[in-house]
Amino acid sequence: MYSLLIFDWDGTIIDSTGRIISSMQSAALEVGLDKPSEDTVREIIGLGLPEALQAMFPVITPRESDLMRERYAYHYIEGDSTPTALFPYVRETLENLRAKGYRLAVATGKNRRGLDR
């Protein structure tokens, strides 16, 4: 029997798709890059930010990449204080698993600030 259960964060525990899309689009416009489509951003969810930026903007310069990371982090973490919703029944499921004695953990490509947000 397993004693530790590890869950992915984005798209499993929280429904962060809308926030990721809006943050990425806002950051791109601020940096002067073309605004990526919603589908383009959806395709990179789950990648680390450097890999995501390279996939969306293949000719991005190092300076633009640094600016994108900065502006994306701002929009995702600080720019909107609205809590990101859990998927339905996630809280109850996690509480039930914990009550049964499972240790619970999260695996994510987010940094700690993004996860805490």
PDB file as gemmi writes it, atoms N, CA and C in Angstrom:
CRYST1    1.000    1.000    1.000  90.00  90.00  90.00 P 1                      
ATOM      1  N   MET A   1       0.848  -1.192   0.000  1.00  0.00           N  
ATOM      2  CA  MET A   1       0.000   0.000   0.000  1.00  0.00           C  
ATOM      3  C   MET A   1       0.888   1.248   0.000  1.00  0.00           C  
ATOM      4  N   TYR A   2       0.465   2.239  -0.728  1.00  0.00           N  
ATOM      5  CA  TYR A   2       1.201   3.494  -0.792  1.00  0.00           C  
ATOM      6  C   TYR A   2       0.930   4.316   0.467  1.00  0.00           C  
ATOM      7  N   SER A   3       1.948   5.036   0.919  1.00  0.00           N  
ATOM      8  CA  SER A   3       1.750   5.929   2.061  1.00  0.00           C  
ATOM      9  C   SER A   3       1.893   7.390   1.656  1.00  0.00           C  
ATOM     10  N   LEU A   4       2.489   7.633   0.486  1.00  0.00           N  
ATOM     11  CA  LEU A   4       2.688   8.983  -0.021  1.00  0.00           C  
ATOM     12  C   LEU A   4       2.025   9.108  -1.390  1.00  0.00           C  
ATOM     13  N   LEU A   5       1.216  10.154  -1.558  1.00  0.00           N  
ATOM     14  CA  LEU A   5       0.570  10.431  -2.833  1.00  0.00           C  
ATOM     15  C   LEU A   5       1.052  11.795  -3.318  1.00  0.00           C  
ATOM     16  N   ILE A   6       1.536  11.846  -4.548  1.00  0.00           N  
ATOM     17  CA  ILE A   6       2.073  13.077  -5.112  1.00  0.00           C  
ATOM     18  C   ILE A   6       1.173  13.517  -6.265  1.00  0.00           C  
ATOM     19  N   PHE A   7       0.753  14.765  -6.218  1.00  0.00           N  
ATOM     20  CA  PHE A   7      -0.162  15.316  -7.218  1.00  0.00           C  
ATOM     21  C   PHE A   7       0.507  16.429  -8.007  1.00  0.00           C  
ATOM     22  N   ASP A   8       0.221  16.484  -9.296  1.00  0.00           N  
ATOM     23  CA  ASP A   8       0.591  17.633 -10.101  1.00  0.00           C  
ATOM     24  C   ASP A   8      -0.290  18.794  -9.644  1.00  0.00           C  
ATOM     25  N   TRP A   9       0.149  20.010  -9.849  1.00  0.00           N  
ATOM     26  CA  TRP A   9      -0.593  21.183  -9.374  1.00  0.00           C  
ATOM     27  C   TRP A   9      -1.505  21.743 -10.456  1.00  0.00           C  
ATOM     28  N   ASP A  10      -0.921  22.376 -11.488  1.00  0.00           N  
ATOM     29  CA  ASP A  10      -1.726  23.000 -12.543  1.00  0.00           C  
ATOM     30  C   ASP A  10      -2.466  21.942 -13.347  1.00  0.00           C  
ATOM     31  N   GLY A  11      -3.762  22.107 -13.444  1.00  0.00           N  
ATOM     32  CA  GLY A  11      -4.560  21.201 -14.246  1.00  0.00           C  
ATOM     33  C   GLY A  11      -4.971  19.927 -13.538  1.00  0.00           C  
ATOM     34  N   THR A  12      -4.494  19.741 -12.310  1.00  0.00           N  
ATOM     35  CA  THR A  12      -4.885  18.574 -11.526  1.00  0.00           C  
ATOM     36  C   THR A  12      -5.565  19.023 -10.232  1.00  0.00           C  
ATOM     37  N   ILE A  13      -4.881  19.886  -9.494  1.00  0.00           N  
ATOM     38  CA  ILE A  13      -5.414  20.410  -8.238  1.00  0.00           C  
ATOM     39  C   ILE A  13      -6.143  21.734  -8.476  1.00  0.00           C  
ATOM     40  N   ILE A  14      -5.504  22.640  -9.189  1.00  0.00           N  
ATOM     41  CA  ILE A  14      -6.135  23.939  -9.449  1.00  0.00           C  
ATOM     42  C   ILE A  14      -6.395  24.131 -10.934  1.00  0.00           C  
ATOM     43  N   ASP A  15      -7.434  24.900 -11.205  1.00  0.00           N  
ATOM     44  CA  ASP A  15      -7.792  25.240 -12.580  1.00  0.00           C  
ATOM     45  C   ASP A  15      -7.149  26.586 -12.913  1.00  0.00           C  
ATOM     46  N   SER A  16      -5.871  26.555 -13.201  1.00  0.00           N  
ATOM     47  CA  SER A  16      -5.085  27.774 -13.399  1.00  0.00           C  
ATOM     48  C   SER A  16      -4.985  28.200 -14.854  1.00  0.00           C  
ATOM     49  N   THR A  17      -5.645  27.500 -15.740  1.00  0.00           N  
ATOM     50  CA  THR A  17      -5.489  27.772 -17.171  1.00  0.00           C  
ATOM     51  C   THR A  17      -5.782  29.227 -17.518  1.00  0.00           C  
ATOM     52  N   GLY A  18      -6.883  29.758 -17.057  1.00  0.00           N  
ATOM     53  CA  GLY A  18      -7.249  31.139 -17.376  1.00  0.00           C  
ATOM     54  C   GLY A  18      -6.225  32.143 -16.879  1.00  0.00           C  
ATOM     55  N   ARG A  19      -5.738  31.930 -15.659  1.00  0.00           N  
ATOM     56  CA  ARG A  19      -4.743  32.841 -15.083  1.00  0.00           C  
ATOM     57  C   ARG A  19      -3.421  32.748 -15.845  1.00  0.00           C  
ATOM     58  N   ILE A  20      -3.000  31.543 -16.210  1.00  0.00           N  
ATOM     59  CA  ILE A  20      -1.759  31.374 -16.969  1.00  0.00           C  
ATOM     60  C   ILE A  20      -1.884  32.079 -18.320  1.00  0.00           C  
ATOM     61  N   ILE A  21      -3.005  31.881 -19.007  1.00  0.00           N  
ATOM     62  CA  ILE A  21      -3.215  32.496 -20.319  1.00  0.00           C  
ATOM     63  C   ILE A  21      -3.184  34.012 -20.210  1.00  0.00           C  
ATOM     64  N   SER A  22      -3.965  34.580 -19.298  1.00  0.00           N  
ATOM     65  CA  SER A  22      -4.028  36.044 -19.204  1.00  0.00           C  
ATOM     66  C   SER A  22      -2.687  36.630 -18.768  1.00  0.00           C  
ATOM     67  N   SER A  23      -1.988  35.959 -17.872  1.00  0.00           N  
ATOM     68  CA  SER A  23      -0.682  36.460 -17.420  1.00  0.00           C  
ATOM     69  C   SER A  23       0.342  36.421 -18.548  1.00  0.00           C  
ATOM     70  N   MET A  24       0.336  35.345 -19.315  1.00  0.00           N  
ATOM     71  CA  MET A  24       1.295  35.219 -20.416  1.00  0.00           C  
ATOM     72  C   MET A  24       0.993  36.240 -21.512  1.00  0.00           C  
ATOM     73  N   GLN A  25      -0.276  36.422 -21.830  1.00  0.00           N  
ATOM     74  CA  GLN A  25      -0.649  37.385 -22.867  1.00  0.00           C  
ATOM     75  C   GLN A  25      -0.304  38.807 -22.443  1.00  0.00           C  
ATOM     76  N   SER A  26      -0.588  39.157 -21.197  1.00  0.00           N  
ATOM     77  CA  SER A  26      -0.267  40.500 -20.705  1.00  0.00           C  
ATOM     78  C   SER A  26       1.228  40.746 -20.716  1.00  0.00           C  
ATOM     79  N   ALA A  27       1.988  39.762 -20.275  1.00  0.00           N  
ATOM     80  CA  ALA A  27       3.446  39.899 -20.247  1.00  0.00           C  
ATOM     81  C   ALA A  27       3.997  40.097 -21.656  1.00  0.00           C  
ATOM     82  N   ALA A  28       3.519  39.310 -22.606  1.00  0.00           N  
ATOM     83  CA  ALA A  28       4.013  39.419 -23.983  1.00  0.00           C  
ATOM     84  C   ALA A  28       3.758  40.819 -24.550  1.00  0.00           C  
ATOM     85  N   LEU A  29       2.572  41.338 -24.326  1.00  0.00           N  
ATOM     86  CA  LEU A  29       2.247  42.671 -24.834  1.00  0.00           C  
ATOM     87  C   LEU A  29       3.142  43.727 -24.191  1.00  0.00           C  
ATOM     88  N   GLU A  30       3.409  43.604 -22.894  1.00  0.00           N  
ATOM     89  CA  GLU A  30       4.271  44.568 -22.212  1.00  0.00           C  
ATOM     90  C   GLU A  30       5.704  44.525 -22.731  1.00  0.00           C  
ATOM     91  N   VAL A  31       6.165  43.346 -23.105  1.00  0.00           N  
ATOM     92  CA  VAL A  31       7.533  43.180 -23.584  1.00  0.00           C  
ATOM     93  C   VAL A  31       7.662  43.557 -25.057  1.00  0.00           C  
ATOM     94  N   GLY A  32       6.520  43.682 -25.747  1.00  0.00           N  
ATOM     95  CA  GLY A  32       6.547  44.039 -27.158  1.00  0.00           C  
ATOM     96  C   GLY A  32       6.556  42.847 -28.091  1.00  0.00           C  
ATOM     97  N   LEU A  33       6.159  41.687 -27.569  1.00  0.00           N  
ATOM     98  CA  LEU A  33       6.061  40.479 -28.394  1.00  0.00           C  
ATOM     99  C   LEU A  33       4.621  40.315 -28.859  1.00  0.00           C  
ATOM    100  N   ASP A  34       4.423  39.491 -29.872  1.00  0.00           N  
ATOM    101  CA  ASP A  34       3.062  39.200 -30.318  1.00  0.00           C  
ATOM    102  C   ASP A  34       2.307  38.484 -29.206  1.00  0.00           C  
ATOM    103  N   LYS A  35       1.058  38.855 -29.048  1.00  0.00           N  
ATOM    104  CA  LYS A  35       0.211  38.224 -28.035  1.00  0.00           C  
ATOM    105  C   LYS A  35      -0.071  36.779 -28.455  1.00  0.00           C  
ATOM    106  N   PRO A  36       0.341  35.806 -27.638  1.00  0.00           N  
ATOM    107  CA  PRO A  36       0.077  34.412 -28.015  1.00  0.00           C  
ATOM    108  C   PRO A  36      -1.415  34.087 -27.884  1.00  0.00           C  
ATOM    109  N   SER A  37      -1.881  33.219 -28.742  1.00  0.00           N  
ATOM    110  CA  SER A  37      -3.287  32.816 -28.675  1.00  0.00           C  
ATOM    111  C   SER A  37      -3.520  31.971 -27.423  1.00  0.00           C  
ATOM    112  N   GLU A  38      -4.765  31.832 -27.045  1.00  0.00           N  
ATOM    113  CA  GLU A  38      -5.108  30.986 -25.899  1.00  0.00           C  
ATOM    114  C   GLU A  38      -4.627  29.556 -26.141  1.00  0.00           C  
ATOM    115  N   ASP A  39      -4.821  29.043 -27.349  1.00  0.00           N  
ATOM    116  CA  ASP A  39      -4.387  27.676 -27.654  1.00  0.00           C  
ATOM    117  C   ASP A  39      -2.879  27.524 -27.552  1.00  0.00           C  
ATOM    118  N   THR A  40      -2.145  28.530 -28.001  1.00  0.00           N  
ATOM    119  CA  THR A  40      -0.685  28.475 -27.920  1.00  0.00           C  
ATOM    120  C   THR A  40      -0.240  28.388 -26.471  1.00  0.00           C  
ATOM    121  N   VAL A  41      -0.855  29.185 -25.608  1.00  0.00           N  
ATOM    122  CA  VAL A  41      -0.484  29.151 -24.188  1.00  0.00           C  
ATOM    123  C   VAL A  41      -0.911  27.823 -23.564  1.00  0.00           C  
ATOM    124  N   ARG A  42      -2.084  27.335 -23.901  1.00  0.00           N  
ATOM    125  CA  ARG A  42      -2.528  26.039 -23.359  1.00  0.00           C  
ATOM    126  C   ARG A  42      -1.518  24.926 -23.657  1.00  0.00           C  
ATOM    127  N   GLU A  43      -0.922  24.986 -24.837  1.00  0.00           N  
ATOM    128  CA  GLU A  43       0.019  23.940 -25.251  1.00  0.00           C  
ATOM    129  C   GLU A  43       1.295  23.903 -24.416  1.00  0.00           C  
ATOM    130  N   ILE A  44       1.652  25.004 -23.756  1.00  0.00           N  
ATOM    131  CA  ILE A  44       2.905  25.040 -22.990  1.00  0.00           C  
ATOM    132  C   ILE A  44       2.688  24.821 -21.502  1.00  0.00           C  
ATOM    133  N   ILE A  45       1.436  24.720 -21.069  1.00  0.00           N  
ATOM    134  CA  ILE A  45       1.170  24.508 -19.645  1.00  0.00           C  
ATOM    135  C   ILE A  45       1.779  23.172 -19.233  1.00  0.00           C  
ATOM    136  N   GLY A  46       2.532  23.232 -18.172  1.00  0.00           N  
ATOM    137  CA  GLY A  46       3.229  22.042 -17.686  1.00  0.00           C  
ATOM    138  C   GLY A  46       4.720  22.102 -17.928  1.00  0.00           C  
ATOM    139  N   LEU A  47       5.145  22.950 -18.866  1.00  0.00           N  
ATOM    140  CA  LEU A  47       6.573  23.142 -19.109  1.00  0.00           C  
ATOM    141  C   LEU A  47       7.122  24.139 -18.097  1.00  0.00           C  
ATOM    142  N   GLY A  48       8.411  24.074 -17.853  1.00  0.00           N  
ATOM    143  CA  GLY A  48       9.055  25.124 -17.083  1.00  0.00           C  
ATOM    144  C   GLY A  48       8.994  26.419 -17.872  1.00  0.00           C  
ATOM    145  N   LEU A  49       9.084  27.546 -17.199  1.00  0.00           N  
ATOM    146  CA  LEU A  49       8.940  28.827 -17.881  1.00  0.00           C  
ATOM    147  C   LEU A  49       9.983  29.046 -18.982  1.00  0.00           C  
ATOM    148  N   PRO A  50      11.259  28.738 -18.780  1.00  0.00           N  
ATOM    149  CA  PRO A  50      12.210  28.924 -19.891  1.00  0.00           C  
ATOM    150  C   PRO A  50      11.840  28.097 -21.130  1.00  0.00           C  
ATOM    151  N   GLU A  51      11.424  26.858 -20.927  1.00  0.00           N  
ATOM    152  CA  GLU A  51      11.030  25.993 -22.047  1.00  0.00           C  
ATOM    153  C   GLU A  51       9.736  26.497 -22.692  1.00  0.00           C  
ATOM    154  N   ALA A  52       8.819  26.982 -21.882  1.00  0.00           N  
ATOM    155  CA  ALA A  52       7.555  27.503 -22.404  1.00  0.00           C  
ATOM    156  C   ALA A  52       7.800  28.726 -23.284  1.00  0.00           C  
ATOM    157  N   LEU A  53       8.648  29.629 -22.812  1.00  0.00           N  
ATOM    158  CA  LEU A  53       8.936  30.831 -23.595  1.00  0.00           C  
ATOM    159  C   LEU A  53       9.615  30.484 -24.916  1.00  0.00           C  
ATOM    160  N   GLN A  54      10.536  29.554 -24.880  1.00  0.00           N  
ATOM    161  CA  GLN A  54      11.229  29.139 -26.109  1.00  0.00           C  
ATOM    162  C   GLN A  54      10.259  28.498 -27.098  1.00  0.00           C  
ATOM    163  N   ALA A  55       9.301  27.723 -26.580  1.00  0.00           N  
ATOM    164  CA  ALA A  55       8.314  27.075 -27.454  1.00  0.00           C  
ATOM    165  C   ALA A  55       7.370  28.107 -28.086  1.00  0.00           C  
ATOM    166  N   MET A  56       6.974  29.110 -27.320  1.00  0.00           N  
ATOM    167  CA  MET A  56       6.032  30.111 -27.836  1.00  0.00           C  
ATOM    168  C   MET A  56       6.707  31.159 -28.708  1.00  0.00           C  
ATOM    169  N   PHE A  57       7.949  31.495 -28.354  1.00  0.00           N  
ATOM    170  CA  PHE A  57       8.674  32.560 -29.044  1.00  0.00           C  
ATOM    171  C   PHE A  57      10.052  32.027 -29.452  1.00  0.00           C  
ATOM    172  N   PRO A  58      10.133  31.242 -30.512  1.00  0.00           N  
ATOM    173  CA  PRO A  58      11.390  30.568 -30.880  1.00  0.00           C  
ATOM    174  C   PRO A  58      12.578  31.506 -31.090  1.00  0.00           C  
ATOM    175  N   VAL A  59      12.342  32.757 -31.459  1.00  0.00           N  
ATOM    176  CA  VAL A  59      13.447  33.686 -31.693  1.00  0.00           C  
ATOM    177  C   VAL A  59      13.565  34.739 -30.582  1.00  0.00           C  
ATOM    178  N   ILE A  60      13.072  34.420 -29.402  1.00  0.00           N  
ATOM    179  CA  ILE A  60      13.130  35.353 -28.279  1.00  0.00           C  
ATOM    180  C   ILE A  60      14.586  35.600 -27.885  1.00  0.00           C  
ATOM    181  N   THR A  61      14.896  36.858 -27.618  1.00  0.00           N  
ATOM    182  CA  THR A  61      16.258  37.197 -27.203  1.00  0.00           C  
ATOM    183  C   THR A  61      16.406  36.931 -25.701  1.00  0.00           C  
ATOM    184  N   PRO A  62      17.624  36.804 -25.223  1.00  0.00           N  
ATOM    185  CA  PRO A  62      17.821  36.625 -23.777  1.00  0.00           C  
ATOM    186  C   PRO A  62      17.206  37.766 -22.964  1.00  0.00           C  
ATOM    187  N   ARG A  63      17.324  38.988 -23.446  1.00  0.00           N  
ATOM    188  CA  ARG A  63      16.736  40.148 -22.737  1.00  0.00           C  
ATOM    189  C   ARG A  63      15.214  40.030 -22.699  1.00  0.00           C  
ATOM    190  N   GLU A  64      14.598  39.702 -23.831  1.00  0.00           N  
ATOM    191  CA  GLU A  64      13.141  39.539 -23.864  1.00  0.00           C  
ATOM    192  C   GLU A  64      12.705  38.394 -22.949  1.00  0.00           C  
ATOM    193  N   SER A  65      13.468  37.336 -22.927  1.00  0.00           N  
ATOM    194  CA  SER A  65      13.156  36.194 -22.063  1.00  0.00           C  
ATOM    195  C   SER A  65      13.184  36.606 -20.593  1.00  0.00           C  
ATOM    196  N   ASP A  66      14.207  37.367 -20.208  1.00  0.00           N  
ATOM    197  CA  ASP A  66      14.292  37.858 -18.822  1.00  0.00           C  
ATOM    198  C   ASP A  66      13.097  38.742 -18.488  1.00  0.00           C  
ATOM    199  N   LEU A  67      12.762  39.641 -19.409  1.00  0.00           N  
ATOM    200  CA  LEU A  67      11.610  40.524 -19.193  1.00  0.00           C  
ATOM    201  C   LEU A  67      10.311  39.737 -19.126  1.00  0.00           C  
ATOM    202  N   MET A  68      10.157  38.750 -19.991  1.00  0.00           N  
ATOM    203  CA  MET A  68       8.944  37.916 -19.976  1.00  0.00           C  
ATOM    204  C   MET A  68       8.804  37.192 -18.635  1.00  0.00           C  
ATOM    205  N   ARG A  69       9.885  36.624 -18.141  1.00  0.00           N  
ATOM    206  CA  ARG A  69       9.812  35.928 -16.849  1.00  0.00           C  
ATOM    207  C   ARG A  69       9.403  36.890 -15.745  1.00  0.00           C  
ATOM    208  N   GLU A  70       9.983  38.074 -15.760  1.00  0.00           N  
ATOM    209  CA  GLU A  70       9.663  39.076 -14.745  1.00  0.00           C  
ATOM    210  C   GLU A  70       8.198  39.506 -14.819  1.00  0.00           C  
ATOM    211  N   ARG A  71       7.750  39.837 -16.017  1.00  0.00           N  
ATOM    212  CA  ARG A  71       6.378  40.345 -16.181  1.00  0.00           C  
ATOM    213  C   ARG A  71       5.341  39.248 -15.984  1.00  0.00           C  
ATOM    214  N   TYR A  72       5.644  38.031 -16.441  1.00  0.00           N  
ATOM    215  CA  TYR A  72       4.728  36.915 -16.220  1.00  0.00           C  
ATOM    216  C   TYR A  72       4.568  36.668 -14.728  1.00  0.00           C  
ATOM    217  N   ALA A  73       5.679  36.637 -14.003  1.00  0.00           N  
ATOM    218  CA  ALA A  73       5.617  36.420 -12.554  1.00  0.00           C  
ATOM    219  C   ALA A  73       4.791  37.510 -11.881  1.00  0.00           C  
ATOM    220  N   TYR A  74       4.990  38.748 -12.306  1.00  0.00           N  
ATOM    221  CA  TYR A  74       4.201  39.837 -11.736  1.00  0.00           C  
ATOM    222  C   TYR A  74       2.710  39.592 -11.948  1.00  0.00           C  
ATOM    223  N   HIS A  75       2.326  39.335 -13.181  1.00  0.00           N  
ATOM    224  CA  HIS A  75       0.897  39.164 -13.474  1.00  0.00           C  
ATOM    225  C   HIS A  75       0.323  37.940 -12.773  1.00  0.00           C  
ATOM    226  N   TYR A  76       1.064  36.856 -12.743  1.00  0.00           N  
ATOM    227  CA  TYR A  76       0.540  35.629 -12.138  1.00  0.00           C  
ATOM    228  C   TYR A  76       0.456  35.739 -10.620  1.00  0.00           C  
ATOM    229  N   ILE A  77       1.461  36.335  -9.995  1.00  0.00           N  
ATOM    230  CA  ILE A  77       1.535  36.330  -8.534  1.00  0.00           C  
ATOM    231  C   ILE A  77       0.928  37.581  -7.907  1.00  0.00           C  
ATOM    232  N   GLU A  78       1.255  38.756  -8.438  1.00  0.00           N  
ATOM    233  CA  GLU A  78       0.870  39.997  -7.784  1.00  0.00           C  
ATOM    234  C   GLU A  78      -0.210  40.785  -8.503  1.00  0.00           C  
ATOM    235  N   GLY A  79      -0.300  40.639  -9.802  1.00  0.00           N  
ATOM    236  CA  GLY A  79      -1.173  41.482 -10.599  1.00  0.00           C  
ATOM    237  C   GLY A  79      -2.654  41.255 -10.398  1.00  0.00           C  
ATOM    238  N   ASP A  80      -3.015  40.119  -9.846  1.00  0.00           N  
ATOM    239  CA  ASP A  80      -4.420  39.783  -9.634  1.00  0.00           C  
ATOM    240  C   ASP A  80      -4.503  38.972  -8.354  1.00  0.00           C  
ATOM    241  N   SER A  81      -5.198  39.513  -7.362  1.00  0.00           N  
ATOM    242  CA  SER A  81      -5.271  38.833  -6.063  1.00  0.00           C  
ATOM    243  C   SER A  81      -6.428  37.838  -5.974  1.00  0.00           C  
ATOM    244  N   THR A  82      -7.156  37.648  -7.067  1.00  0.00           N  
ATOM    245  CA  THR A  82      -8.257  36.688  -7.069  1.00  0.00           C  
ATOM    246  C   THR A  82      -7.702  35.275  -6.874  1.00  0.00           C  
ATOM    247  N   PRO A  83      -8.207  34.542  -5.882  1.00  0.00           N  
ATOM    248  CA  PRO A  83      -7.707  33.171  -5.696  1.00  0.00           C  
ATOM    249  C   PRO A  83      -7.997  32.302  -6.919  1.00  0.00           C  
ATOM    250  N   THR A  84      -7.060  31.408  -7.214  1.00  0.00           N  
ATOM    251  CA  THR A  84      -7.257  30.463  -8.307  1.00  0.00           C  
ATOM    252  C   THR A  84      -8.075  29.295  -7.760  1.00  0.00           C  
ATOM    253  N   ALA A  85      -9.113  28.925  -8.470  1.00  0.00           N  
ATOM    254  CA  ALA A  85     -10.053  27.913  -7.985  1.00  0.00           C  
ATOM    255  C   ALA A  85      -9.472  26.505  -8.043  1.00  0.00           C  
ATOM    256  N   LEU A  86      -9.792  25.740  -7.020  1.00  0.00           N  
ATOM    257  CA  LEU A  86      -9.532  24.312  -7.052  1.00  0.00           C  
ATOM    258  C   LEU A  86     -10.552  23.673  -7.987  1.00  0.00           C  
ATOM    259  N   PHE A  87     -10.203  22.562  -8.589  1.00  0.00           N  
ATOM    260  CA  PHE A  87     -11.202  21.817  -9.336  1.00  0.00           C  
ATOM    261  C   PHE A  87     -12.250  21.292  -8.357  1.00  0.00           C  
ATOM    262  N   PRO A  88     -13.467  21.041  -8.842  1.00  0.00           N  
ATOM    263  CA  PRO A  88     -14.515  20.522  -7.955  1.00  0.00           C  
ATOM    264  C   PRO A  88     -14.067  19.252  -7.233  1.00  0.00           C  
ATOM    265  N   TYR A  89     -14.399  19.189  -5.963  1.00  0.00           N  
ATOM    266  CA  TYR A  89     -14.188  18.030  -5.086  1.00  0.00           C  
ATOM    267  C   TYR A  89     -12.726  17.768  -4.720  1.00  0.00           C  
ATOM    268  N   VAL A  90     -11.825  18.635  -5.150  1.00  0.00           N  
ATOM    269  CA  VAL A  90     -10.414  18.427  -4.805  1.00  0.00           C  
ATOM    270  C   VAL A  90     -10.202  18.550  -3.300  1.00  0.00           C  
ATOM    271  N   ARG A  91     -10.713  19.604  -2.695  1.00  0.00           N  
ATOM    272  CA  ARG A  91     -10.518  19.809  -1.257  1.00  0.00           C  
ATOM    273  C   ARG A  91     -11.040  18.610  -0.463  1.00  0.00           C  
ATOM    274  N   GLU A  92     -12.240  18.187  -0.780  1.00  0.00           N  
ATOM    275  CA  GLU A  92     -12.827  17.054  -0.067  1.00  0.00           C  
ATOM    276  C   GLU A  92     -12.003  15.780  -0.265  1.00  0.00           C  
ATOM    277  N   THR A  93     -11.545  15.571  -1.485  1.00  0.00           N  
ATOM    278  CA  THR A  93     -10.749  14.375  -1.778  1.00  0.00           C  
ATOM    279  C   THR A  93      -9.441  14.392  -0.996  1.00  0.00           C  
ATOM    280  N   LEU A  94      -8.746  15.518  -1.002  1.00  0.00           N  
ATOM    281  CA  LEU A  94      -7.483  15.622  -0.272  1.00  0.00           C  
ATOM    282  C   LEU A  94      -7.685  15.468   1.236  1.00  0.00           C  
ATOM    283  N   GLU A  95      -8.736  16.077   1.758  1.00  0.00           N  
ATOM    284  CA  GLU A  95      -9.035  15.941   3.190  1.00  0.00           C  
ATOM    285  C   GLU A  95      -9.341  14.484   3.535  1.00  0.00           C  
ATOM    286  N   ASN A  96     -10.077  13.805   2.678  1.00  0.00           N  
ATOM    287  CA  ASN A  96     -10.411  12.398   2.884  1.00  0.00           C  
ATOM    288  C   ASN A  96      -9.148  11.533   2.872  1.00  0.00           C  
ATOM    289  N   LEU A  97      -8.279  11.771   1.903  1.00  0.00           N  
ATOM    290  CA  LEU A  97      -7.034  11.003   1.819  1.00  0.00           C  
ATOM    291  C   LEU A  97      -6.147  11.239   3.040  1.00  0.00           C  
ATOM    292  N   ARG A  98      -6.067  12.482   3.462  1.00  0.00           N  
ATOM    293  CA  ARG A  98      -5.255  12.814   4.639  1.00  0.00           C  
ATOM    294  C   ARG A  98      -5.834  12.151   5.888  1.00  0.00           C  
ATOM    295  N   ALA A  99      -7.159  12.175   6.015  1.00  0.00           N  
ATOM    296  CA  ALA A  99      -7.814  11.539   7.164  1.00  0.00           C  
ATOM    297  C   ALA A  99      -7.554  10.030   7.191  1.00  0.00           C  
ATOM    298  N   LYS A 100      -7.313   9.446   6.031  1.00  0.00           N  
ATOM    299  CA  LYS A 100      -7.020   8.016   5.956  1.00  0.00           C  
ATOM    300  C   LYS A 100      -5.544   7.720   6.206  1.00  0.00           C  
ATOM    301  N   GLY A 101      -4.748   8.765   6.488  1.00  0.00           N  
ATOM    302  CA  GLY A 101      -3.364   8.569   6.851  1.00  0.00           C  
ATOM    303  C   GLY A 101      -2.345   8.723   5.741  1.00  0.00           C  
ATOM    304  N   TYR A 102      -2.777   9.103   4.553  1.00  0.00           N  
ATOM    305  CA  TYR A 102      -1.825   9.304   3.462  1.00  0.00           C  
ATOM    306  C   TYR A 102      -1.052  10.598   3.675  1.00  0.00           C  
ATOM    307  N   ARG A 103       0.216  10.580   3.302  1.00  0.00           N  
ATOM    308  CA  ARG A 103       1.003  11.800   3.218  1.00  0.00           C  
ATOM    309  C   ARG A 103       0.768  12.348   1.816  1.00  0.00           C  
ATOM    310  N   LEU A 104       0.563  13.648   1.718  1.00  0.00           N  
ATOM    311  CA  LEU A 104       0.241  14.273   0.438  1.00  0.00           C  
ATOM    312  C   LEU A 104       1.330  15.256   0.050  1.00  0.00           C  
ATOM    313  N   ALA A 105       1.646  15.294  -1.228  1.00  0.00           N  
ATOM    314  CA  ALA A 105       2.674  16.199  -1.733  1.00  0.00           C  
ATOM    315  C   ALA A 105       2.276  16.714  -3.104  1.00  0.00           C  
ATOM    316  N   VAL A 106       2.950  17.777  -3.522  1.00  0.00           N  
ATOM    317  CA  VAL A 106       2.721  18.389  -4.824  1.00  0.00           C  
ATOM    318  C   VAL A 106       4.025  18.361  -5.605  1.00  0.00           C  
ATOM    319  N   ALA A 107       3.930  18.021  -6.877  1.00  0.00           N  
ATOM    320  CA  ALA A 107       5.054  18.129  -7.812  1.00  0.00           C  
ATOM    321  C   ALA A 107       4.662  19.175  -8.845  1.00  0.00           C  
ATOM    322  N   THR A 108       5.506  20.169  -9.035  1.00  0.00           N  
ATOM    323  CA  THR A 108       5.174  21.239  -9.968  1.00  0.00           C  
ATOM    324  C   THR A 108       6.437  21.882 -10.515  1.00  0.00           C  
ATOM    325  N   GLY A 109       6.305  22.460 -11.687  1.00  0.00           N  
ATOM    326  CA  GLY A 109       7.394  23.227 -12.260  1.00  0.00           C  
ATOM    327  C   GLY A 109       7.403  24.664 -11.758  1.00  0.00           C  
ATOM    328  N   LYS A 110       6.393  25.050 -10.993  1.00  0.00           N  
ATOM    329  CA  LYS A 110       6.324  26.408 -10.457  1.00  0.00           C  
ATOM    330  C   LYS A 110       7.401  26.623  -9.401  1.00  0.00           C  
ATOM    331  N   ASN A 111       7.811  27.867  -9.254  1.00  0.00           N  
ATOM    332  CA  ASN A 111       8.676  28.181  -8.129  1.00  0.00           C  
ATOM    333  C   ASN A 111       7.816  28.298  -6.874  1.00  0.00           C  
ATOM    334  N   ARG A 112       8.444  28.426  -5.733  1.00  0.00           N  
ATOM    335  CA  ARG A 112       7.712  28.438  -4.462  1.00  0.00           C  
ATOM    336  C   ARG A 112       6.717  29.595  -4.382  1.00  0.00           C  
ATOM    337  N   ARG A 113       7.105  30.780  -4.880  1.00  0.00           N  
ATOM    338  CA  ARG A 113       6.181  31.921  -4.837  1.00  0.00           C  
ATOM    339  C   ARG A 113       4.925  31.639  -5.649  1.00  0.00           C  
ATOM    340  N   GLY A 114       5.097  31.029  -6.816  1.00  0.00           N  
ATOM    341  CA  GLY A 114       3.937  30.703  -7.645  1.00  0.00           C  
ATOM    342  C   GLY A 114       3.051  29.674  -6.990  1.00  0.00           C  
ATOM    343  N   LEU A 115       3.656  28.683  -6.361  1.00  0.00           N  
ATOM    344  CA  LEU A 115       2.884  27.659  -5.668  1.00  0.00           C  
ATOM    345  C   LEU A 115       2.153  28.249  -4.462  1.00  0.00           C  
ATOM    346  N   ASP A 116       2.853  29.067  -3.696  1.00  0.00           N  
ATOM    347  CA  ASP A 116       2.211  29.692  -2.525  1.00  0.00           C  
ATOM    348  C   ASP A 116       1.046  30.567  -2.943  1.00  0.00           C  
ATOM    349  N   ARG A 117       1.150  31.216  -4.089  1.00  0.00           N  
ATOM    350  CA  ARG A 117       0.077  32.078  -4.586  1.00  0.00           C  
ATOM    351  C   ARG A 117      -1.164  31.237  -4.812  1.00  0.00           C  
TER     352      ARG A 117                                                      
END                                                                             
